[in-house]
Amino acid sequence: MTETAKIPALRIRIVFGEAEMIGPGKAELLERIDRCGSIAAAGREMKMSYKRAWQLIGTLNAMFGAPLVDSTRGGPGGGGAVLTDTGRRVLRLYRDFEQAAATAGAPHLDQLQSMLGDIPEEK
């Protein structure tokens, strides 16, 4: 294996139904909304359209028994968005699950990585 080999990483997506899932992208969007206080700003940081960011939040809010994000419309005072208590809990549970899976899977990933051949740079 070359010295420039990448460390394997898990990307966990939890699928609850055909259109109901949470994964790394939605989790990152929630984290950025929490930090930025804005769905639009969080989407911009992720190079995501305003429409797409709102669609993802709409999907997340509809998936759970309570909304994950509470937003206020813009206007003279400006709008904003915050994670609800449910949003913070869902995000924490997802990140905890992600960490637990990475810890439990580390020996398996190490074995798989040790079996890899050299991968040409152009691939």
N, CA, C and O atoms as a GROMACS GRO file, in nm:
protein
  492
    1MET      N    1   0.083  -0.117   0.000
    1MET     CA    2   0.000   0.000   0.000
    1MET      C    3   0.088   0.124   0.000
    1MET      O    4   0.192   0.126   0.067
    2THR      N    5   0.050   0.226  -0.073
    2THR     CA    6   0.130   0.347  -0.083
    2THR      C    7   0.112   0.433   0.042
    2THR      O    8   0.016   0.418   0.117
    3GLU      N    9   0.208   0.524   0.061
    3GLU     CA   10   0.200   0.611   0.177
    3GLU      C   11   0.089   0.714   0.164
    3GLU      O   12   0.047   0.772   0.264
    4THR      N   13   0.040   0.737   0.042
    4THR     CA   14  -0.067   0.834   0.022
    4THR      C   15  -0.205   0.770   0.034
    4THR      O   16  -0.306   0.834   0.004
    5ALA      N   17  -0.209   0.644   0.077
    5ALA     CA   18  -0.337   0.575   0.091
    5ALA      C   19  -0.426   0.648   0.191
    5ALA      O   20  -0.378   0.702   0.291
    6LYS      N   21  -0.552   0.649   0.164
    6LYS     CA   22  -0.648   0.716   0.251
    6LYS      C   23  -0.693   0.620   0.361
    6LYS      O   24  -0.695   0.499   0.343
    7ILE      N   25  -0.728   0.678   0.473
    7ILE     CA   26  -0.781   0.600   0.584
    7ILE      C   27  -0.928   0.573   0.553
    7ILE      O   28  -1.001   0.665   0.517
    8PRO      N   29  -0.972   0.449   0.566
    8PRO     CA   30  -1.113   0.420   0.535
    8PRO      C   31  -1.206   0.492   0.634
    8PRO      O   32  -1.171   0.513   0.750
    9ALA      N   33  -1.321   0.528   0.585
    9ALA     CA   34  -1.419   0.597   0.669
    9ALA      C   35  -1.557   0.541   0.639
    9ALA      O   36  -1.587   0.499   0.528
   10LEU      N   37  -1.640   0.542   0.740
   10LEU     CA   38  -1.779   0.501   0.723
   10LEU      C   39  -1.864   0.624   0.694
   10LEU      O   40  -1.840   0.731   0.748
   11ARG      N   41  -1.961   0.606   0.608
   11ARG     CA   42  -2.062   0.708   0.584
   11ARG      C   43  -2.196   0.639   0.611
   11ARG      O   44  -2.246   0.563   0.529
   12ILE      N   45  -2.251   0.668   0.727
   12ILE     CA   46  -2.370   0.599   0.775
   12ILE      C   47  -2.496   0.672   0.729
   12ILE      O   48  -2.510   0.792   0.749
   13ARG      N   49  -2.585   0.599   0.667
   13ARG     CA   50  -2.719   0.650   0.633
   13ARG      C   51  -2.819   0.556   0.699
   13ARG      O   52  -2.816   0.435   0.678
   14ILE      N   53  -2.906   0.614   0.779
   14ILE     CA   54  -3.009   0.536   0.846
   14ILE      C   55  -3.138   0.556   0.768
   14ILE      O   56  -3.188   0.668   0.754
   15VAL      N   57  -3.192   0.447   0.716
   15VAL     CA   58  -3.310   0.451   0.632
   15VAL      C   59  -3.430   0.401   0.713
   15VAL      O   60  -3.432   0.287   0.758
   16PHE      N   61  -3.528   0.489   0.732
   16PHE     CA   62  -3.649   0.455   0.806
   16PHE      C   63  -3.761   0.414   0.712
   16PHE      O   64  -3.852   0.340   0.750
   17GLY      N   65  -3.756   0.462   0.590
   17GLY     CA   66  -3.858   0.435   0.490
   17GLY      C   67  -3.805   0.479   0.355
   17GLY      O   68  -3.692   0.526   0.344
   18GLU      N   69  -3.887   0.463   0.252
   18GLU     CA   70  -3.844   0.492   0.117
   18GLU      C   71  -3.786   0.633   0.101
   18GLU      O   72  -3.684   0.652   0.036
   19ALA      N   73  -3.852   0.732   0.160
   19ALA     CA   74  -3.804   0.869   0.149
   19ALA      C   75  -3.763   0.927   0.283
   19ALA      O   76  -3.740   1.047   0.295
   20GLU      N   77  -3.755   0.843   0.384
   20GLU     CA   78  -3.724   0.889   0.519
   20GLU      C   79  -3.589   0.834   0.562
   20GLU      O   80  -3.576   0.717   0.597
   21MET      N   81  -3.489   0.921   0.560
   21MET     CA   82  -3.354   0.879   0.599
   21MET      C   83  -3.276   0.998   0.652
   21MET      O   84  -3.308   1.114   0.626
   22ILE      N   85  -3.173   0.964   0.727
   22ILE     CA   86  -3.080   1.067   0.773
   22ILE      C   87  -2.940   1.011   0.753
   22ILE      O   88  -2.912   0.894   0.781
   23GLY      N   89  -2.854   1.097   0.703
   23GLY     CA   90  -2.716   1.057   0.676
   23GLY      C   91  -2.623   1.174   0.698
   23GLY      O   92  -2.661   1.274   0.760
   24PRO      N   93  -2.500   1.163   0.649
   24PRO     CA   94  -2.400   1.265   0.675
   24PRO      C   95  -2.437   1.404   0.625
   24PRO      O   96  -2.407   1.504   0.692
   25GLY      N   97  -2.502   1.412   0.510
   25GLY     CA   98  -2.537   1.543   0.455
   25GLY      C   99  -2.641   1.616   0.538
   25GLY      O  100  -2.626   1.734   0.567
   26LYS      N  101  -2.746   1.546   0.576
   26LYS     CA  102  -2.850   1.608   0.658
   26LYS      C  103  -2.796   1.642   0.796
   26LYS      O  104  -2.830   1.746   0.852
   27ALA      N  105  -2.712   1.555   0.851
   27ALA     CA  106  -2.653   1.583   0.982
   27ALA      C  107  -2.566   1.709   0.975
   27ALA      O  108  -2.571   1.794   1.063
   28GLU      N  109  -2.486   1.719   0.869
   28GLU     CA  110  -2.402   1.839   0.853
   28GLU      C  111  -2.488   1.964   0.837
   28GLU      O  112  -2.455   2.068   0.894
   29LEU      N  113  -2.596   1.955   0.761
   29LEU     CA  114  -2.686   2.069   0.745
   29LEU      C  115  -2.742   2.113   0.880
   29LEU      O  116  -2.746   2.232   0.910
   30LEU      N  117  -2.785   2.017   0.961
   30LEU     CA  118  -2.835   2.050   1.095
   30LEU      C  119  -2.727   2.119   1.179
   30LEU      O  120  -2.755   2.218   1.246
   31GLU      N  121  -2.605   2.067   1.175
   31GLU     CA  122  -2.496   2.129   1.252
   31GLU      C  123  -2.469   2.271   1.207
   31GLU      O  124  -2.448   2.360   1.289
   32ARG      N  125  -2.471   2.293   1.077
   32ARG     CA  126  -2.444   2.428   1.025
   32ARG      C  127  -2.559   2.524   1.056
   32ARG      O  128  -2.535   2.642   1.084
   33ILE      N  129  -2.682   2.476   1.052
   33ILE     CA  130  -2.795   2.561   1.091
   33ILE      C  131  -2.780   2.601   1.237
   33ILE      O  132  -2.803   2.716   1.272
   34ASP      N  133  -2.740   2.506   1.320
   34ASP     CA  134  -2.720   2.534   1.462
   34ASP      C  135  -2.614   2.642   1.480
   34ASP      O  136  -2.628   2.730   1.566
   35ARG      N  137  -2.508   2.635   1.401
   35ARG     CA  138  -2.399   2.731   1.413
   35ARG      C  139  -2.432   2.865   1.350
   35ARG      O  140  -2.402   2.970   1.407
   36CYS      N  141  -2.495   2.863   1.232
   36CYS     CA  142  -2.521   2.985   1.155
   36CYS      C  143  -2.650   3.056   1.196
   36CYS      O  144  -2.661   3.178   1.182
   37GLY      N  145  -2.748   2.981   1.247
   37GLY     CA  146  -2.877   3.040   1.278
   37GLY      C  147  -2.960   3.069   1.154
   37GLY      O  148  -3.052   3.151   1.158
   38SER      N  149  -2.927   3.001   1.043
   38SER     CA  150  -2.995   3.028   0.916
   38SER      C  151  -2.986   2.906   0.825
   38SER      O  152  -2.879   2.847   0.807
   39ILE      N  153  -3.100   2.869   0.767
   39ILE     CA  154  -3.100   2.759   0.670
   39ILE      C  155  -3.027   2.802   0.543
   39ILE      O  156  -2.950   2.725   0.487
   40ALA      N  157  -3.052   2.924   0.499
   40ALA     CA  158  -2.988   2.974   0.377
   40ALA      C  159  -2.836   2.979   0.393
   40ALA      O  160  -2.763   2.936   0.304
   41ALA      N  161  -2.788   3.031   0.505
   41ALA     CA  162  -2.644   3.040   0.527
   41ALA      C  163  -2.580   2.902   0.537
   41ALA      O  164  -2.472   2.878   0.483
   42ALA      N  165  -2.648   2.810   0.605
   42ALA     CA  166  -2.597   2.674   0.617
   42ALA      C  167  -2.588   2.609   0.479
   42ALA      O  168  -2.488   2.544   0.447
   43GLY      N  169  -2.690   2.627   0.397
   43GLY     CA  170  -2.689   2.574   0.261
   43GLY      C  171  -2.576   2.634   0.179
   43GLY      O  172  -2.507   2.562   0.106
   44ARG      N  173  -2.558   2.765   0.188
   44ARG     CA  174  -2.449   2.831   0.113
   44ARG      C  175  -2.314   2.773   0.152
   44ARG      O  176  -2.230   2.747   0.066
   45GLU      N  177  -2.292   2.753   0.281
   45GLU     CA  178  -2.165   2.696   0.327
   45GLU      C  179  -2.140   2.558   0.267
   45GLU      O  180  -2.026   2.519   0.244
   46MET      N  181  -2.249   2.485   0.241
   46MET     CA  182  -2.237   2.350   0.186
   46MET      C  183  -2.244   2.351   0.034
   46MET      O  184  -2.246   2.246  -0.030
   47LYS      N  185  -2.248   2.472  -0.026
   47LYS     CA  186  -2.261   2.487  -0.171
   47LYS      C  187  -2.389   2.418  -0.221
   47LYS      O  188  -2.390   2.351  -0.324
   48MET      N  189  -2.494   2.438  -0.144
   48MET     CA  190  -2.625   2.378  -0.171
   48MET      C  191  -2.722   2.492  -0.201
   48MET      O  192  -2.714   2.598  -0.140
   49SER      N  193  -2.812   2.470  -0.294
   49SER     CA  194  -2.909   2.574  -0.325
   49SER      C  195  -3.002   2.596  -0.205
   49SER      O  196  -3.024   2.508  -0.122
   50TYR      N  197  -3.054   2.716  -0.200
   50TYR     CA  198  -3.149   2.754  -0.096
   50TYR      C  199  -3.268   2.658  -0.099
   50TYR      O  200  -3.314   2.611   0.006
   51LYS      N  201  -3.318   2.630  -0.219
   51LYS     CA  202  -3.433   2.542  -0.235
   51LYS      C  203  -3.403   2.402  -0.182
   51LYS      O  204  -3.485   2.343  -0.112
   52ARG      N  205  -3.284   2.349  -0.214
   52ARG     CA  206  -3.248   2.214  -0.169
   52ARG      C  207  -3.236   2.208  -0.016
   52ARG      O  208  -3.282   2.112   0.046
   53ALA      N  209  -3.174   2.309   0.044
   53ALA     CA  210  -3.160   2.312   0.190
   53ALA      C  211  -3.298   2.311   0.255
   53ALA      O  212  -3.321   2.237   0.351
   54TRP      N  213  -3.390   2.390   0.204
   54TRP     CA  214  -3.526   2.394   0.258
   54TRP      C  215  -3.598   2.261   0.237
   54TRP      O  216  -3.671   2.216   0.325
   55GLN      N  217  -3.578   2.198   0.123
   55GLN     CA  218  -3.640   2.068   0.097
   55GLN      C  219  -3.593   1.965   0.199
   55GLN      O  220  -3.673   1.889   0.254
   56LEU      N  221  -3.462   1.962   0.224
   56LEU     CA  222  -3.407   1.865   0.320
   56LEU      C  223  -3.462   1.889   0.460
   56LEU      O  224  -3.496   1.795   0.531
   57ILE      N  225  -3.471   2.015   0.500
   57ILE     CA  226  -3.525   2.046   0.632
   57ILE      C  227  -3.674   2.011   0.637
   57ILE      O  228  -3.722   1.962   0.739
   58GLY      N  229  -3.746   2.037   0.529
   58GLY     CA  230  -3.887   1.998   0.524
   58GLY      C  231  -3.904   1.848   0.541
   58GLY      O  232  -3.994   1.802   0.612
   59THR      N  233  -3.817   1.771   0.474
   59THR     CA  234  -3.822   1.625   0.486
   59THR      C  235  -3.792   1.582   0.630
   59THR      O  236  -3.864   1.499   0.686
   60LEU      N  237  -3.688   1.638   0.689
   60LEU     CA  238  -3.653   1.603   0.827
   60LEU      C  239  -3.765   1.640   0.923
   60LEU      O  240  -3.801   1.562   1.011
   61ASN      N  241  -3.821   1.760   0.907
   61ASN     CA  242  -3.928   1.803   0.997
   61ASN      C  243  -4.050   1.713   0.986
   61ASN      O  244  -4.120   1.690   1.085
   62ALA      N  245  -4.077   1.663   0.866
   62ALA     CA  246  -4.193   1.577   0.846
   62ALA      C  247  -4.169   1.433   0.895
   62ALA      O  248  -4.263   1.362   0.928
   63MET      N  249  -4.043   1.391   0.899
   63MET     CA  250  -4.009   1.254   0.937
   63MET      C  251  -4.035   1.223   1.083
   63MET      O  252  -4.082   1.114   1.117
   64PHE      N  253  -4.006   1.317   1.169
   64PHE     CA  254  -4.009   1.292   1.313
   64PHE      C  255  -4.139   1.346   1.373
   64PHE      O  256  -4.209   1.425   1.311
   65GLY      N  257  -4.169   1.302   1.494
   65GLY     CA  258  -4.292   1.342   1.562
   65GLY      C  259  -4.299   1.489   1.595
   65GLY      O  260  -4.408   1.543   1.616
   66ALA      N  261  -4.185   1.554   1.600
   66ALA     CA  262  -4.176   1.698   1.625
   66ALA      C  263  -4.071   1.755   1.530
   66ALA      O  264  -3.979   1.684   1.491
   67PRO      N  265  -4.084   1.882   1.491
   67PRO     CA  266  -3.986   1.940   1.398
   67PRO      C  267  -3.845   1.942   1.456
   67PRO      O  268  -3.825   1.954   1.577
   68LEU      N  269  -3.746   1.931   1.367
   68LEU     CA  270  -3.606   1.939   1.408
   68LEU      C  271  -3.554   2.082   1.400
   68LEU      O  272  -3.463   2.120   1.473
   69VAL      N  273  -3.613   2.159   1.310
   69VAL     CA  274  -3.570   2.298   1.288
   69VAL      C  275  -3.692   2.388   1.296
   69VAL      O  276  -3.796   2.360   1.237
   70ASP      N  277  -3.677   2.497   1.369
   70ASP     CA  278  -3.781   2.599   1.379
   70ASP      C  279  -3.728   2.722   1.306
   70ASP      O  280  -3.618   2.770   1.336
   71SER      N  281  -3.804   2.772   1.211
   71SER     CA  282  -3.757   2.886   1.133
   71SER      C  283  -3.857   3.000   1.139
   71SER      O  284  -3.977   2.980   1.157
   72THR      N  285  -3.803   3.121   1.122
   72THR     CA  286  -3.887   3.241   1.113
   72THR      C  287  -3.856   3.307   0.980
   72THR      O  288  -3.742   3.309   0.935
   73ARG      N  289  -3.960   3.360   0.918
   73ARG     CA  290  -3.943   3.425   0.788
   73ARG      C  291  -3.863   3.553   0.802
   73ARG      O  292  -3.859   3.617   0.907
   74GLY      N  293  -3.799   3.587   0.691
   74GLY     CA  294  -3.724   3.713   0.685
   74GLY      C  295  -3.820   3.831   0.688
   74GLY      O  296  -3.942   3.814   0.691
   75GLY      N  297  -3.765   3.947   0.688
   75GLY     CA  298  -3.844   4.070   0.694
   75GLY      C  299  -3.756   4.179   0.748
   75GLY      O  300  -3.633   4.169   0.741
   76PRO      N  301  -3.815   4.283   0.803
   76PRO     CA  302  -3.734   4.394   0.854
   76PRO      C  303  -3.632   4.350   0.959
   76PRO      O  304  -3.519   4.401   0.962
   77GLY      N  305  -3.671   4.256   1.045
   77GLY     CA  306  -3.578   4.208   1.148
   77GLY      C  307  -3.495   4.090   1.104
   77GLY      O  308  -3.409   4.042   1.178
   78GLY      N  309  -3.520   4.042   0.982
   78GLY     CA  310  -3.448   3.925   0.933
   78GLY      C  311  -3.509   3.797   0.986
   78GLY      O  312  -3.575   3.797   1.089
   79GLY      N  313  -3.487   3.690   0.916
   79GLY     CA  314  -3.537   3.560   0.958
   79GLY      C  315  -3.427   3.483   1.029
   79GLY      O  316  -3.321   3.537   1.060
   80GLY      N  317  -3.454   3.358   1.053
   80GLY     CA  318  -3.353   3.275   1.116
   80GLY      C  319  -3.406   3.134   1.136
   80GLY      O  320  -3.521   3.105   1.107
   81ALA      N  321  -3.320   3.050   1.186
   81ALA     CA  322  -3.356   2.912   1.212
   81ALA      C  323  -3.275   2.860   1.330
   81ALA      O  324  -3.158   2.895   1.348
   82VAL      N  325  -3.339   2.776   1.409
   82VAL     CA  326  -3.272   2.713   1.523
   82VAL      C  327  -3.311   2.566   1.529
   82VAL      O  328  -3.420   2.528   1.485
   83LEU      N  329  -3.222   2.486   1.582
   83LEU     CA  330  -3.257   2.347   1.608
   83LEU      C  331  -3.348   2.344   1.731
   83LEU      O  332  -3.324   2.414   1.829
   84THR      N  333  -3.449   2.262   1.723
   84THR     CA  334  -3.536   2.241   1.838
   84THR      C  335  -3.467   2.141   1.931
   84THR      O  336  -3.362   2.086   1.897
   85ASP      N  337  -3.526   2.118   2.047
   85ASP     CA  338  -3.472   2.016   2.136
   85ASP      C  339  -3.470   1.881   2.066
   85ASP      O  340  -3.376   1.804   2.081
   86THR      N  341  -3.576   1.852   1.990
   86THR     CA  342  -3.582   1.727   1.914
   86THR      C  343  -3.470   1.723   1.811
   86THR      O  344  -3.407   1.619   1.792
   87GLY      N  345  -3.446   1.834   1.744
   87GLY     CA  346  -3.339   1.841   1.644
   87GLY      C  347  -3.203   1.814   1.706
   87GLY      O  348  -3.122   1.740   1.650
   88ARG      N  349  -3.178   1.873   1.821
   88ARG     CA  350  -3.050   1.849   1.889
   88ARG      C  351  -3.037   1.703   1.930
   88ARG      O  352  -2.929   1.644   1.920
   89ARG      N  353  -3.146   1.644   1.976
   89ARG     CA  354  -3.142   1.504   2.020
   89ARG      C  355  -3.120   1.410   1.902
   89ARG      O  356  -3.038   1.319   1.910
   90VAL      N  357  -3.192   1.433   1.792
   90VAL     CA  358  -3.175   1.349   1.673
   90VAL      C  359  -3.032   1.360   1.623
   90VAL      O  360  -2.970   1.258   1.591
   91LEU      N  361  -2.978   1.481   1.616
   91LEU     CA  362  -2.841   1.500   1.569
   91LEU      C  363  -2.742   1.429   1.662
   91LEU      O  364  -2.650   1.362   1.615
   92ARG      N  365  -2.761   1.443   1.792
   92ARG     CA  366  -2.671   1.377   1.887
   92ARG      C  367  -2.679   1.225   1.874
   92ARG      O  368  -2.576   1.157   1.875
   93LEU      N  369  -2.800   1.172   1.863
   93LEU     CA  370  -2.816   1.026   1.849
   93LEU      C  371  -2.752   0.976   1.719
   93LEU      O  372  -2.688   0.871   1.718
   94TYR      N  373  -2.769   1.051   1.612
   94TYR     CA  374  -2.707   1.012   1.484
   94TYR      C  375  -2.554   1.012   1.497
   94TYR      O  376  -2.489   0.915   1.458
   95ARG      N  377  -2.498   1.120   1.551
   95ARG     CA  378  -2.351   1.128   1.565
   95ARG      C  379  -2.299   1.021   1.661
   95ARG      O  380  -2.193   0.964   1.637
   96ASP      N  381  -2.372   0.993   1.768
   96ASP     CA  382  -2.331   0.887   1.862
   96ASP      C  383  -2.332   0.751   1.791
   96ASP      O  384  -2.242   0.670   1.810
   97PHE      N  385  -2.436   0.727   1.711
   97PHE     CA  386  -2.446   0.601   1.637
   97PHE      C  387  -2.330   0.589   1.538
   97PHE      O  388  -2.269   0.483   1.524
   98GLU      N  389  -2.301   0.698   1.471
   98GLU     CA  390  -2.190   0.702   1.375
   98GLU      C  391  -2.058   0.666   1.445
   98GLU      O  392  -1.979   0.587   1.392
   99GLN      N  393  -2.034   0.723   1.561
   99GLN     CA  394  -1.911   0.697   1.637
   99GLN      C  395  -1.905   0.552   1.685
   99GLN      O  396  -1.801   0.487   1.679
  100ALA      N  397  -2.018   0.502   1.733
  100ALA     CA  398  -2.023   0.363   1.780
  100ALA      C  399  -1.995   0.265   1.666
  100ALA      O  400  -1.924   0.166   1.684
  101ALA      N  401  -2.052   0.294   1.549
  101ALA     CA  402  -2.029   0.207   1.432
  101ALA      C  403  -1.882   0.212   1.390
  101ALA      O  404  -1.824   0.109   1.356
  102ALA      N  405  -1.824   0.330   1.392
  102ALA     CA  406  -1.683   0.343   1.354
  102ALA      C  407  -1.593   0.267   1.451
  102ALA      O  408  -1.498   0.200   1.410
  103THR      N  409  -1.622   0.278   1.579
  103THR     CA  410  -1.542   0.208   1.680
  103THR      C  411  -1.557   0.057   1.665
  103THR      O  412  -1.458  -0.016   1.664
  104ALA      N  413  -1.681   0.010   1.653
  104ALA     CA  414  -1.705  -0.133   1.640
  104ALA      C  415  -1.649  -0.189   1.509
  104ALA      O  416  -1.604  -0.303   1.504
  105GLY      N  417  -1.652  -0.108   1.404
  105GLY     CA  418  -1.608  -0.155   1.274
  105GLY      C  419  -1.460  -0.139   1.247
  105GLY      O  420  -1.410  -0.192   1.147
  106ALA      N  421  -1.388  -0.068   1.332
  106ALA     CA  422  -1.247  -0.038   1.307
  106ALA      C  423  -1.163  -0.162   1.278
  106ALA      O  424  -1.086  -0.159   1.183
  107PRO      N  425  -1.174  -0.271   1.356
  107PRO     CA  426  -1.092  -0.389   1.325
  107PRO      C  427  -1.122  -0.446   1.186
  107PRO      O  428  -1.032  -0.491   1.116
  108HIS      N  429  -1.248  -0.443   1.147
  108HIS     CA  430  -1.287  -0.495   1.017
  108HIS      C  431  -1.234  -0.405   0.905
  108HIS      O  432  -1.186  -0.454   0.802
  109LEU      N  433  -1.243  -0.274   0.926
  109LEU     CA  434  -1.190  -0.181   0.826
  109LEU      C  435  -1.039  -0.196   0.812
  109LEU      O  436  -0.985  -0.191   0.701
  110ASP      N  437  -0.970  -0.216   0.925
  110ASP     CA  438  -0.825  -0.237   0.920
  110ASP      C  439  -0.791  -0.361   0.838
  110ASP      O  440  -0.698  -0.359   0.757
  111GLN      N  441  -0.865  -0.468   0.859
  111GLN     CA  442  -0.839  -0.591   0.784
  111GLN      C  443  -0.868  -0.572   0.636
  111GLN      O  444  -0.790  -0.616   0.551
  112LEU      N  445  -0.979  -0.506   0.605
  112LEU     CA  446  -1.011  -0.480   0.464
  112LEU      C  447  -0.906  -0.393   0.398
  112LEU      O  448  -0.863  -0.419   0.286
  113GLN      N  449  -0.862  -0.289   0.470
  113GLN     CA  450  -0.762  -0.199   0.415
  113GLN      C  451  -0.630  -0.273   0.391
  113GLN      O  452  -0.561  -0.246   0.292
  114SER      N  453  -0.595  -0.364   0.480
  114SER     CA  454  -0.469  -0.437   0.463
  114SER      C  455  -0.472  -0.527   0.340
  114SER      O  456  -0.367  -0.568   0.289
  115MET      N  457  -0.591  -0.558   0.292
  115MET     CA  458  -0.605  -0.645   0.176
  115MET      C  459  -0.609  -0.568   0.043
  115MET      O  460  -0.606  -0.628  -0.064
  116LEU      N  461  -0.616  -0.436   0.051
  116LEU     CA  462  -0.623  -0.355  -0.071
  116LEU      C  463  -0.493  -0.362  -0.149
  116LEU      O  464  -0.385  -0.370  -0.091
  117GLY      N  465  -0.504  -0.358  -0.279
  117GLY     CA  466  -0.386  -0.343  -0.364
  117GLY      C  467  -0.360  -0.195  -0.384
  117GLY      O  468  -0.439  -0.111  -0.343
  118ASP      N  469  -0.248  -0.165  -0.448
  118ASP     CA  470  -0.219  -0.027  -0.482
  118ASP      C  471  -0.323   0.022  -0.582
  118ASP      O  472  -0.354  -0.046  -0.680
  119ILE      N  473  -0.374   0.140  -0.557
  119ILE     CA  474  -0.473   0.199  -0.646
  119ILE      C  475  -0.404   0.309  -0.727
  119ILE      O  476  -0.350   0.403  -0.668
  120PRO      N  477  -0.404   0.299  -0.859
  120PRO     CA  478  -0.338   0.404  -0.941
  120PRO      C  479  -0.400   0.540  -0.910
  120PRO      O  480  -0.520   0.551  -0.884
  121GLU      N  481  -0.317   0.642  -0.911
  121GLU     CA  482  -0.358   0.778  -0.877
  121GLU      C  483  -0.472   0.829  -0.965
  121GLU      O  484  -0.557   0.906  -0.918
  122GLU      N  485  -0.476   0.788  -1.093
  122GLU     CA  486  -0.578   0.844  -1.185
  122GLU      C  487  -0.717   0.789  -1.161
  122GLU      O  488  -0.812   0.838  -1.222
  123LYS      N  489  -0.734   0.690  -1.076
  123LYS     CA  490  -0.870   0.635  -1.052
  123LYS      C  491  -0.941   0.710  -0.945
  123LYS      O  492  -1.055   0.677  -0.912
   0.00000   0.00000   0.00000
